[in-house]
Amino acid sequence: MWVADLDSDSERGTEPALGVDGSITQLRCDVSRADDVRATVDAVVKAEGGVDILVNNAGVMGRTGPLDDWESSLEDFERIVAVNLRGPFLFGRAVAPLMVQRGGGDIVMMSTDHVHTCGWPRVVSHDDSPECPWSASPRPPGALGMDIYDATKWGLHGFTHDWAKELQQHRVRVNNICLGATDSRMIRAFSGYADYDPPPEVIAAWQRPEAVAGVIVDLLLEGPSGRSGDNIGLWRGHPTVLPPADPLLNVNRDDD
Ligand SMILES: NC(=O)c1ccc[n+]([C@@H]2O[C@H](COP(=O)([O-])OP(=O)(O)OC[C@H]3O[C@@H](n4cnc5c(N)ncnc54)[C@H](O)[C@@H]3O)[C@@H](O)[C@H]2O)c1
């Protein structure tokens, strides 16, 4: 397994979380830079012969909104879009042809519960819809004060949806995890809340990163005939387990 991150300590916790037996190779990579992405993928191909799985996990958050001043809005937009949308785009473009050559693969996006949908393009509501029993969202989609972040994560739906359809014939699956609050450096240091110091009971309610990693492993274990095009909602207060595939999103439905 290869971990590409800006941070040289990014492999912390990865091995036990994923139950990886083999080695983990770490590369420094800025996912927003095309040359870094190209070099990373080339290094993996040289060492491993190809790429089977891509998890587009890197992300940054920011507290932003429509009333922010002009200059900071422009900076925030470039910074957040570069990592959260351009990064997954670049990695997807770099690995999709390799996966097709190899006869299949998996691409997993890391989105947010703010933009979880239940059957494209309907969004979840507070109601426990009988059509989508796993979508009892604790709040309506979107998070106050994170408009650029949410827009980038909506963008991942677009890539997921289109890539899942286009790559289906090549046995490449593409799915999107719509993650709720999960204990991580990001959430503990949420920029914009400089004095954010969550009490233990709040931290205890967050999902565990190991459990989220376990859901990704279960998703991958579905194999080539498993779901593709899904956006998988995981949030606190609900079991952190792989829900059934959404029949309205899944391009690998039996009836297709
Ligand atoms: N933790 C949550 O509650 C939560 C909720 C919803 C979605 N997510 C998503 O989950 C993913 C993982 O976030 P996390 O919570 O583990 O946060 P995290 O901050 O622990 O991990 C994000 C990683 O992205 C890396 N990164 C940032 N910019 C980069 C760049 N330009 N190039 C390469 N790497 C870069 C960081 O170094 C860090 O290791 C993100 O996409 C995030 O948006 C997290």
The ligand as an SDF file (V2000), in Angstrom:
LIG
                    3D

 44 48  0  0  0  0  0  0  0  0999 V2000
  -13.1030   13.8720    9.9240 N   0  0  0  0  0  0  0  0  0  0  0  0
  -14.3330   14.1820    9.5390 C   0  0  0  0  0  0  0  0  0  0  0  0
  -15.2320   14.4170   10.3570 O   0  0  0  0  0  0  0  0  0  0  0  0
  -14.6860   14.1930    8.0840 C   0  0  0  0  0  0  0  0  0  0  0  0
  -16.0410   14.3280    7.7350 C   0  0  0  0  0  0  0  0  0  0  0  0
  -16.3800   14.3290    6.3890 C   0  0  0  0  0  0  0  0  0  0  0  0
  -15.4150   14.1740    5.4310 C   0  0  0  0  0  0  0  0  0  0  0  0
  -14.1200   14.0360    5.7860 N   0  0  0  0  0  0  0  0  0  0  0  0
  -13.1450   13.8640    4.7130 C   0  0  0  0  0  0  0  0  0  0  0  0
  -12.2810   12.7860    5.0080 O   0  0  0  0  0  0  0  0  0  0  0  0
  -11.0250   12.9940    4.3560 C   0  0  0  0  0  0  0  0  0  0  0  0
   -9.9130   12.7470    5.3580 C   0  0  0  0  0  0  0  0  0  0  0  0
   -9.9430   13.7910    6.3360 O   0  0  0  0  0  0  0  0  0  0  0  0
   -9.5660   13.5720    7.8800 P   0  0  0  0  0  0  0  0  0  0  0  0
  -10.7560   13.9100    8.6830 O   0  0  0  0  0  0  0  0  0  0  0  0
   -8.8940   12.2540    8.0760 O   0  0  0  0  0  0  0  0  0  0  0  0
   -8.5710   14.7820    8.0970 O   0  0  0  0  0  0  0  0  0  0  0  0
   -6.9820   14.8100    8.2410 P   0  0  0  0  0  0  0  0  0  0  0  0
   -6.6490   16.2690    8.2700 O   0  0  0  0  0  0  0  0  0  0  0  0
   -6.5390   13.9630    9.3630 O   0  0  0  0  0  0  0  0  0  0  0  0
   -6.5080   14.1420    6.8690 O   0  0  0  0  0  0  0  0  0  0  0  0
   -6.4460   14.8800    5.6790 C   0  0  0  0  0  0  0  0  0  0  0  0
   -5.0870   14.6140    5.0480 C   0  0  0  0  0  0  0  0  0  0  0  0
   -5.0120   15.3380    3.8130 O   0  0  0  0  0  0  0  0  0  0  0  0
   -3.6800   15.7590    3.6840 C   0  0  0  0  0  0  0  0  0  0  0  0
   -3.5850   16.8540    2.7250 N   0  0  0  0  0  0  0  0  0  0  0  0
   -4.0700   18.1140    2.8520 C   0  0  0  0  0  0  0  0  0  0  0  0
   -3.7400   18.8400    1.7650 N   0  0  0  0  0  0  0  0  0  0  0  0
   -3.0220   18.0260    0.9440 C   0  0  0  0  0  0  0  0  0  0  0  0
   -2.4040   18.1880   -0.3310 C   0  0  0  0  0  0  0  0  0  0  0  0
   -2.4350   19.3630   -0.9780 N   0  0  0  0  0  0  0  0  0  0  0  0
   -1.7530   17.1360   -0.8690 N   0  0  0  0  0  0  0  0  0  0  0  0
   -1.6890   15.9550   -0.1990 C   0  0  0  0  0  0  0  0  0  0  0  0
   -2.2570   15.7310    1.0050 N   0  0  0  0  0  0  0  0  0  0  0  0
   -2.9180   16.7630    1.5600 C   0  0  0  0  0  0  0  0  0  0  0  0
   -3.2760   16.1820    5.0930 C   0  0  0  0  0  0  0  0  0  0  0  0
   -1.8660   16.2430    5.2510 O   0  0  0  0  0  0  0  0  0  0  0  0
   -3.9160   15.0830    5.9360 C   0  0  0  0  0  0  0  0  0  0  0  0
   -3.0300   14.0100    6.1790 O   0  0  0  0  0  0  0  0  0  0  0  0
  -11.0690   14.4360    3.8000 C   0  0  0  0  0  0  0  0  0  0  0  0
  -11.3210   14.3940    2.4200 O   0  0  0  0  0  0  0  0  0  0  0  0
  -12.2320   15.0610    4.5320 C   0  0  0  0  0  0  0  0  0  0  0  0
  -12.8470   16.1110    3.8010 O   0  0  0  0  0  0  0  0  0  0  0  0
  -13.7240   14.0400    7.0920 C   0  0  0  0  0  0  0  0  0  0  0  0
  1  2  1  0
  2  3  2  0
  2  4  1  0
  4  5  1  0
  4 44  2  0
  5  6  2  0
  6  7  1  0
  7  8  2  0
  8  9  1  0
  8 44  1  0
  9 10  1  0
  9 42  1  0
 10 11  1  0
 11 12  1  0
 11 40  1  0
 12 13  1  0
 13 14  1  0
 14 15  2  0
 14 16  1  0
 14 17  1  0
 17 18  1  0
 18 19  2  0
 18 20  1  0
 18 21  1  0
 21 22  1  0
 22 23  1  0
 23 24  1  0
 23 38  1  0
 24 25  1  0
 25 26  1  0
 25 36  1  0
 26 27  1  0
 26 35  1  0
 27 28  2  0
 28 29  1  0
 29 30  1  0
 29 35  2  0
 30 31  1  0
 30 32  2  0
 32 33  1  0
 33 34  2  0
 34 35  1  0
 36 37  1  0
 36 38  1  0
 38 39  1  0
 40 41  1  0
 40 42  1  0
 42 43  1  0
M  CHG  2   8   1  16  -1
M  END
$$$$
